[in-house]
Amino acid sequence: MDIIKSNNPDVLNCLANLSNDQVFTPTNIAKKMLDELPKKIWSDPDLKILDPVCKTGIFLREAAERLNEGLKNKIKNDQKRINHILKNQIFGIATTEIASLIARRSIYYSKDSNGKYSACKIFKDAKGNILYSSIKHEWKNGKCLYCGAAQTNRHEDFNNEQYASEFIHTENVQELFPNMKFDVIIGNPPYQISDGGHSRSASTIYHLFVENAKKLNPRYLSMIIPSRWFIGGKGLDKFRKEMLNDKRVKKIVDYESSSDVFSGPEIAGGVSYFLWEKNYAGKCEFTSVRKSVETQNFRDLNEFDVLIRDTKALNIIKKIQKLKINNDKRLSEVVSPRKAFNLSTNYTPKNSGLPCWYIQKIGKKFANKTDVTDSNKLLNKWKFLVPKAPIAGQTDFSKPVGFYYDGNTIIAKPGECCTESWIVAGAFDTEKEARNFKSYLFTKVARFLLLQSVISQDVTRKNFVFVPNLENYNKQITDDYLIKKFEISKNDWAYIDSRITKVKNG
């Protein structure tokens, strides 16, 4: 029996289905990611592969299988070939001590690489090429200098996996592998770590693994990460810009629902994997997967400041922008910034003062006049208020989205303000204009355009970047009106209609 192929992939699939602080990679996804690499590399005896975030060792195990098959003509003896592959070609850094043991068991068939039953017979020590070191965060002002984790006892307890990952907690990642040149870096990095902020605030960290991997200058780099970077967000704006402008990103496969990849809790906004190739400089092959249906196109990723994941939507947006509606002005120029009146979400209601709209369960109370700022001159206007998180609870964007309805929006009168729970979508001199503007945001067309820059429950002014600001709001706006004004085809409307829910009453 072939030593490499005599494993049981179902074992790792079982691990992938376990609930954990880490998201394990299912076997089929690991295979798909490896399949994106050129087939010729698997017959190269000098090829070196690194998984800098080993959990189950699935990527390295599957890579070893491919090398074992590809090198049969060059290294005919089975044991010599396996020794060569595992000693000279397969490398990993485990995320935790337990992960290192699992990975070694998966790759070497022994928790000790030099054990009696190890598939490789030439290792001198137990670790082999699967490294793990218990290192600590480096604190400054209550935060880790490298990953942004909050300085708490939780992050000093290695047993709960709020650890300091060796691959990103270093000034010079090359020092981890002196005199080592990797051809392929592949993996599934940790996605976030608690940063000690409000509620369950967390810092995104997966981009740090991608950035450090690039510093090692591999020929190929592939990682599976949350798709939220398409739009940006906390700590991701710089990373997004770099990725969108990097012509070496050869392919992206985007799953709008993370349940198509991982079991367990839904990852808001879905997940995607990419292939980065050092010597590539063309258009990116972008594959969108929604409900197991794939659509593909070749595109420049930097057409816009954000990455529009929906190919059909991309074409609709381009058509509308060509029309130069109101000199191409967008609602992102109209919608208020967060804290329109400098009142936080947890601002305490007062017994008197300026009428103020709080979270929905509190409703309209009062705020001290001295606490309210009006730098945007909104206070004395009629205002259409929309919630900061209109789709709270929806993480699967492959399903139709609603955003706004009568029950979660407010027409605020002149003299009324609001806390950070609301954003002022539009401000007007008359109630009629405010209500007509409301009718515009209630259309499926407007909400569809909004959806294209939304990838989490929060909606801010920047998410309205694809929604045109109409010339005026002197009449009610309907989808029929917009279909004609925006020159939307029957096929385009059918698609828009399928992606956005009807406005609910109440």
C-alpha positions in Angstrom: 0.0 0.0 0.0 1.3 3.5 -0.9 2.5 5.1 2.3 1.3 8.6 1.4 -2.1 7.6 0.1 -2.9 5.2 2.9 -4.4 8.0 5.0 -8.0 8.7 5.9 -9.1 12.1 4.8 -12.4 11.8 6.7 -10.5 12.3 9.9 -9.5 15.8 9.0 -13.0 16.5 7.7 -14.3 15.6 11.1 -11.8 18.1 12.7 -13.0 20.7 10.2 -16.5 20.3 11.5 -15.6 21.0 15.1 -16.5 24.2 16.8 -13.3 26.0 17.7 -11.6 29.4 18.0 -10.0 28.4 14.7 -11.7 27.6 11.4 -10.3 24.3 10.1 -10.1 23.8 6.4 -12.2 21.0 4.9 -10.3 18.5 2.6 -12.2 19.4 -0.5 -11.4 23.1 -0.2 -7.7 22.4 0.4 -7.7 20.3 -2.7 -9.4 23.0 -4.8 -6.8 25.6 -3.7 -3.9 23.2 -4.5 -5.5 22.5 -7.9 -5.1 26.1 -8.8 -1.3 25.7 -8.8 0.4 24.6 -12.0 0.5 20.9 -12.3 4.2 20.9 -13.4 5.4 21.9 -10.0 4.5 18.5 -8.5 7.3 16.9 -10.4 9.9 19.3 -9.1 12.1 17.7 -6.5 13.4 21.1 -5.4 9.9 22.6 -4.7 9.4 23.9 -1.2 6.0 24.5 0.3 5.1 26.3 3.5 1.9 26.4 5.5 2.6 29.2 8.1 -0.7 28.5 9.9 -0.9 24.8 10.3 -3.9 23.4 12.1 -4.7 19.9 10.9 -1.9 19.8 8.3 -4.4 19.3 5.5 -2.6 21.5 2.9 0.7 19.9 3.5 -0.7 16.4 3.5 -2.5 16.9 0.2 0.6 18.6 -1.3 2.7 15.6 -0.2 0.3 13.3 -2.0 0.8 15.3 -5.2 4.5 15.3 -4.9 4.6 11.6 -4.2 2.8 10.9 -7.5 4.7 13.5 -9.5 8.2 12.4 -8.4 7.7 8.7 -9.0 9.8 8.8 -12.2 12.6 10.8 -10.6 12.8 9.0 -7.2 11.7 5.4 -7.8 12.2 4.0 -4.3 9.0 4.7 -2.3 10.7 5.2 1.0 13.5 7.4 -0.4 10.9 9.5 -2.2 8.8 10.0 0.9 11.9 10.8 3.0 12.9 13.4 0.4 9.4 15.0 0.2 8.8 15.2 3.9 12.4 16.2 4.9 13.1 18.7 2.1 9.9 19.9 0.6 7.1 20.2 3.2 7.3 22.8 6.0 4.8 24.3 8.4 4.4 26.6 11.4 1.6 25.3 13.7 -0.8 27.8 15.3 -0.9 26.0 18.7 0.9 23.2 20.4 -2.0 20.8 19.9 -2.2 21.9 16.3 1.4 20.9 15.8 0.7 17.4 17.2 -2.3 17.0 14.9 -0.4 18.3 11.9 2.5 15.9 12.5 0.1 13.0 13.0 -1.6 13.9 9.7 1.6 14.4 7.7 4.1 12.0 9.3 1.5 9.5 10.8 3.2 10.1 14.1 3.1 12.9 16.6 6.9 12.6 16.7 8.5 13.0 13.2 11.3 10.7 14.3 9.0 8.1 16.0 8.9 4.4 15.2 5.9 4.7 13.0 6.7 8.0 11.2 6.4 7.9 7.4 9.7 9.7 7.3 12.7 7.7 8.5 15.5 10.4 8.5 14.3 13.1 10.9 16.7 13.6 13.9 14.2 15.4 16.1 10.5 15.0 17.1 9.3 18.3 15.5 10.5 17.6 12.0 9.5 20.5 9.7 6.3 21.3 11.7 7.5 24.1 14.0 5.8 25.5 17.0 7.0 28.0 19.7 5.0 29.4 22.6 5.8 33.1 22.2 4.2 36.1 24.0 2.6 39.2 22.7 4.6 42.4 22.9 2.5 45.0 24.7 2.4 48.8 24.4 -0.3 50.9 25.8 -2.5 47.8 26.4 -2.2 46.5 22.9 0.0 44.0 21.1 2.4 45.9 18.8 2.0 43.2 16.1 -1.6 42.0 16.1 -3.6 44.5 18.1 -4.8 42.1 20.8 -5.8 43.6 24.1 -3.5 43.1 27.1 -5.5 40.7 29.2 -4.8 37.5 31.1 -6.8 35.7 28.4 -4.1 36.4 25.8 -1.4 35.0 28.1 -3.2 31.7 28.5 -2.0 29.5 25.7 -4.7 27.0 26.5 -7.5 29.2 25.2 -5.7 29.8 21.9 -5.6 33.6 22.2 -2.0 33.2 21.4 0.7 35.1 19.7 1.2 33.5 16.3 4.9 33.2 15.5 4.5 34.1 11.8 3.2 37.6 12.4 4.9 38.4 15.8 8.3 39.2 14.3 10.1 42.2 12.8 11.7 40.1 10.1 9.7 37.0 9.0 12.7 35.8 7.0 14.5 35.0 10.2 12.1 32.2 10.9 13.6 30.3 8.0 17.1 31.4 7.5 18.6 30.6 4.1 15.2 29.0 3.1 13.4 30.0 -0.2 9.8 28.9 -0.5 8.1 28.4 -3.8 4.5 28.0 -2.5 3.0 29.5 0.6 -0.6 28.3 1.3 -2.9 28.2 4.3 -6.0 29.3 6.2 -4.9 32.0 8.8 -6.7 33.0 12.0 -9.3 35.7 11.1 -9.4 37.9 14.2 -8.4 38.3 17.8 -10.1 40.2 20.7 -8.8 43.8 20.9 -10.5 44.8 24.1 -13.0 47.3 22.5 -16.7 47.8 23.1 -18.7 44.6 23.5 -17.0 41.8 21.6 -14.8 44.0 19.5 -12.0 42.2 17.7 -9.1 43.1 15.5 -8.8 41.6 12.0 -5.5 39.7 11.7 -5.7 37.6 8.6 -4.3 40.3 6.4 -1.1 40.3 8.5 -0.4 36.7 7.5 -0.9 37.6 3.8 1.5 40.6 4.1 4.2 38.6 5.9 3.8 35.8 3.4 4.5 38.2 0.5 7.7 39.3 2.3 9.1 35.8 1.9 8.8 36.4 -1.9 7.3 33.0 -2.9 6.5 32.1 -6.5 2.9 31.3 -5.5 0.7 32.4 -2.5 -2.7 31.2 -1.8 -4.9 31.7 1.4 -8.5 31.5 2.3 -9.8 34.5 4.2 -13.0 36.4 4.9 -14.3 38.4 1.9 -14.9 41.5 4.0 -11.6 42.9 2.7 -13.4 43.5 -0.6 -15.1 46.5 1.0 -12.5 47.3 3.8 -13.4 48.0 7.4 -11.6 48.0 10.6 -7.9 47.8 9.8 -8.4 46.6 6.3 -8.5 49.7 4.1 -4.7 49.7 3.4 -4.8 46.0 2.7 -7.8 46.3 0.4 -6.0 49.0 -1.7 -2.9 47.0 -2.0 -4.7 43.9 -3.0 -6.9 45.7 -5.6 -3.8 47.3 -7.2 -1.7 44.1 -7.1 -1.6 42.7 -10.7 -0.1 39.5 -9.3 -3.5 38.4 -7.9 -4.2 35.9 -10.6 -7.4 34.4 -9.3 -10.1 34.9 -6.7 -12.8 32.4 -5.8 -15.5 34.0 -3.7 -18.2 32.2 -1.7 -21.0 34.6 -0.7 -22.1 32.2 2.0 -19.4 30.7 4.2 -21.6 27.7 4.7 -20.6 26.5 1.2 -17.1 26.1 2.6 -17.2 25.8 6.4 -19.7 24.2 8.8 -20.5 26.0 12.0 -21.2 29.7 12.6 -21.7 31.8 9.4 -18.8 34.2 8.6 -20.4 37.5 7.8 -19.9 38.4 4.2 -18.6 35.0 3.1 -15.1 33.8 2.4 -12.8 33.6 -0.6 -9.4 32.2 -1.6 -7.0 33.8 -3.9 -4.0 32.8 -6.0 -1.1 35.3 -6.1 1.6 34.6 -8.6 4.9 36.5 -8.5 5.5 36.6 -12.3 1.8 37.3 -13.3 0.7 40.8 -14.3 -2.7 40.4 -16.1 -6.4 40.6 -15.3 -7.8 38.6 -12.4 -10.0 35.6 -13.0 -12.8 36.3 -10.6 -15.2 33.4 -9.7 -18.3 34.1 -7.7 -20.1 31.2 -6.1 -23.7 31.7 -5.0 -25.8 28.6 -4.0 -23.3 26.4 -5.8 -23.7 28.3 -9.0 -20.4 29.7 -10.4 -20.0 32.8 -12.6 -16.6 33.8 -13.9 -15.0 36.8 -15.6 -11.6 38.4 -16.1 -11.4 41.9 -14.6 -9.2 44.6 -13.3 -9.7 44.6 -9.5 -9.1 48.3 -9.1 -11.9 49.6 -11.3 -13.5 51.0 -8.1 -12.2 51.8 -4.6 -14.0 48.6 -3.4 -14.3 45.2 -5.1 -17.7 44.5 -6.4 -18.1 40.7 -6.0 -21.3 40.4 -8.2 -20.5 40.3 -11.9 -24.0 41.1 -13.0 -24.2 44.0 -10.5 -20.8 45.3 -11.8 -22.3 45.6 -15.3 -25.4 47.3 -14.0 -23.3 49.9 -12.1 -21.2 50.6 -15.1 -24.3 51.3 -17.2 -25.7 53.6 -14.7 -22.5 55.5 -14.1 -22.2 56.1 -17.9 -25.4 58.1 -17.7 -23.8 60.7 -15.4 -27.0 61.2 -13.3 -26.9 64.6 -11.7 -23.3 65.0 -12.9 -22.5 61.6 -11.3 -23.1 62.8 -7.8 -23.6 60.0 -5.2 -25.5 59.6 -2.0 -22.2 59.0 -0.2 -21.7 62.8 -0.5 -25.1 63.4 1.2 -25.4 60.8 3.9 -24.1 62.0 7.3 -20.9 60.6 8.9 -21.2 58.5 12.1 -22.3 60.5 15.1 -24.1 63.1 13.1 -24.8 65.1 16.3 -21.8 63.8 18.4 -24.0 61.5 20.5 -22.7 58.0 21.1 -25.0 54.9 21.0 -24.8 54.6 24.8 -25.6 58.3 25.4 -27.9 58.5 28.5 -31.4 59.8 27.7 -32.3 63.1 29.5 -35.6 64.3 30.9 -35.6 67.5 28.9 -33.7 69.3 26.2 -33.6 68.6 22.5 -35.8 65.8 21.2 -33.5 62.9 20.4 -33.9 59.5 18.7 -32.2 56.7 20.5 -32.1 52.9 19.7 -35.5 51.6 18.7 -36.4 50.1 22.1 -35.9 53.5 23.7 -37.4 55.6 21.0 -37.6 59.4 21.2 -36.3 61.0 24.5 -34.1 64.1 25.0 -30.5 65.2 24.9 -28.8 68.1 26.6 -28.5 70.9 24.1 -24.9 71.5 25.2 -24.0 67.9 24.3 -25.2 68.2 20.7 -23.0 69.5 17.9 -24.4 70.4 14.5 -21.4 70.9 12.3 -23.2 69.5 9.3 -26.2 71.9 9.7 -28.7 69.1 9.9 -30.6 70.0 13.1 -33.1 72.4 11.6 -33.8 70.2 8.6 -36.4 67.5 7.9 -34.3 64.3 8.2 -34.7 60.8 7.0 -33.0 58.5 9.6 -31.9 55.0 8.9 -30.3 52.5 11.3 -26.6 52.0 11.4 -27.1 48.2 11.3 -30.2 47.7 9.2 -29.5 44.0 8.5 -28.3 42.9 11.9 -28.3 39.1 12.1 -27.9 38.5 8.3 -24.5 37.2 7.5 -25.3 35.2 4.3 -25.5 37.7 1.4 -26.4 35.0 -1.1 -29.9 35.4 0.3 -32.1 38.4 -0.6 -31.5 41.5 1.5 -34.0 44.1 2.7 -32.2 47.0 4.5 -35.0 49.5 5.1 -38.7 49.5 5.8 -41.2 51.6 7.8 -40.5 49.9 11.0 -36.8 50.7 11.1 -36.7 54.2 9.6 -37.8 57.6 10.9 -38.8 61.0 9.5 -37.3 63.3 12.1 -38.6 66.9 12.4 -36.6 70.1 12.5 -35.1 70.5 15.9 -34.8 66.7 16.5 -31.4 65.0 16.7 -30.3 61.3 17.0 -27.6 59.2 18.5 -25.0 57.2 16.7 -27.5 54.3 16.3 -28.9 56.3 13.4 -27.4 58.0 10.3 -29.0 60.9 8.5 -29.5 59.5 5.0 -30.8 62.8 3.8 -31.8 66.3 5.1 -34.3 68.7 3.5 -36.1 71.9 3.9 -39.5 70.3 3.6 -41.3 67.2 4.9 -42.4 66.4 1.3 -38.8 66.1 0.1 -37.8 63.9 3.1 -40.7 61.5 2.3 -39.9 61.5 -1.4 -36.3 60.7 -0.5 -37.5 57.9 1.7 -39.5 56.5 -1.3 -36.2 56.5 -3.3 -34.3 54.4 -0.6 -37.3 52.1 -0.4 -36.9 51.1 -4.1 -35.3 47.8 -5.0 -33.0 49.6 -7.4 -31.5 51.9 -4.8 -31.2 49.1 -2.2 -29.6 46.8 -4.8 -26.9 49.5 -5.6 -26.4 49.9 -1.9 -25.9 46.2 -1.4 -22.9 46.1 -3.8 -20.7 47.8 -1.2 -22.1 46.1 1.9 -20.5 43.0 3.3 -21.5 43.2 7.0 -24.4 44.3 9.1 -23.2 47.9 9.4 -24.0 50.5 6.7 -22.2 53.8 6.7 -22.0 56.8 4.3 -19.3 55.1 2.2 -21.6 52.2 1.3 -23.9 54.6 -0.7 -21.1 55.2 -3.2 -22.9 53.5 -6.1 -26.4 55.1 -5.4 -26.9 58.2 -7.5 -28.1 61.4 -5.8 -31.0 62.4 -8.0 -31.4 66.0 -9.2 -34.3 66.7 -6.8 -36.9 64.9 -4.6 -40.0 66.8 -5.6 -42.0 63.6 -6.3 -42.4 60.0 -5.1 -39.8 57.7 -6.6 -40.7 54.3 -7.8 -38.8 51.4 -9.3 -40.7 51.9 -12.6 -39.4 55.5 -12.7 -35.8 54.4 -12.0 -35.9 51.5 -14.5 -36.7 54.1 -17.2 -34.3 56.8 -15.8 -31.4 54.4 -15.3 -32.1 52.5 -18.6 -32.3 49.2 -16.8 -33.1 46.2 -19.1 -35.7 43.5 -18.4 -33.0 41.0 -17.6 -31.2 43.4 -15.2 -34.5 44.2 -13.5 -35.2 40.5 -13.1 -31.9 40.1 -11.4 -32.3 43.1 -9.1 -35.8 41.9 -8.2 -34.4 38.5 -7.1 -31.7 40.0 -4.9 -33.7 42.5 -2.8 -36.8 41.8 -0.7 -40.0 43.8 -0.8 -40.3 46.6 1.7 -42.1 45.4 4.8 -44.9 47.2 6.4 -44.5 48.4 10.0 
